[in-house]
């Protein structure tokens, strides 16, 4: 509709400690123990999503890539239109199957 202000961005939340491995006790214990040193907690992982959605500094910014609440330049593969089309076509085939 006219007057609607919609933006679309992509982002990477970072590597986050979650409970996805809770049923694999040994791996879960190792990931939680070592992960606390290098991984983000859930709140830190959600920070970029919240920033892009709510911060006045991100208002009106669209079509960009965010990480750690900052704009980043996407990789060459992410900007490859031909590769994107192949992924799109593959996804359509996969969903239709």
Number of C-alpha atoms within 10 A of each C-alpha: 4 4 5 6 8 9 14 11 13 14 18 14 18 16 14 17 21 16 10 8 14 12 9 9 10 10 12 18 13 11 17 16 12 12 17 13 9 11 17 17 15 13 10 16 20 17 16 21 20 12 17 25 13 11 12 10 9 15 14 12 14 13 10 14 18 20 18 17 19 12 14 12 11 13 9 8 10 11 11 10 11 10 12 13 11 11 12 12 12 12 12 11 10 9 8 7 6
